[in-house]
Amino acid sequence: MKKITIFIVFIIVIIAVFSYIYYDYKAKRNDIDSNNMIYKTAYGKEINGNDLATIINKALDNNVKNNVEKDSDGNYIENKENSIKIEIKFKQSDHVFQMESIYLNKVSEFIRLYGQAKFKCIKIEYHRKTKLVKYLYFEEI
């Protein structure tokens, strides 16, 4: 009788451990999906400058929240876990602009100049380790 009780308790503990691992995995997956949602919805679609400004602000907030380090120029450095970089190519320039340069030159000025302009995200990359978005490339169309 004692062996049967120990066996039943052992089975219950194993089930509890696997249940905890599964629900923890699902919670982490939901967090990743919710963090990536705003970026994934922009991929391959035309968005206006106001929406792009929102995406830039979200990426900057995520980098600040995740304590992503900056280089000497003030650009965020990829950390292989949770950093986000956004690059934007404008029609009238051959230069590709980093999101940090738009932030430094005031997002409100960007909205004033490009609020109704159309942009398209043509490239998206993910961190291998965490599956979080790490890079977005937008072009003015």
C-alpha positions, 0 to 999 in steps of 0.5 A: 500500500505504501509503494502505491501511495508513493507511486501516485504522489510521484506521478502527480509531482511529474504531471505538476512539473510538466504542467508548470513548464508548459504554462510557463512556455505559453506565457513567454510565447504570448509575451513575445507575440504581443511584443512583436505584434506592432512590428509584424502588422507593419511588415509588407503593408503601406503605412503613413508617417504617423504610424511609422513614428509610433513604431519608432517610439515603441522600438525606442521604449523597448530598447530603453526598457531592456537597457540596450547599450548605445555606441558613441554616436548614440545608436543602439547596439544589437545585443542578440536578445532584445534590441530593436533597430529601425532603418528608414530610406527616404525617396529624396536621399541615398542615405539610410537613416537610423531611428535614433537620428529621427528621434534626435531631430524630433519625432514631431518634426518627422510627423509634420514633414512625413505624417501623410507620406507612405512607407513600407516595411520591406525587411524584418529580422528576428533574434535567434535566441528569443524570436523577438523582432531585432530589425526593421527596414522601411522605404518611403514609397 
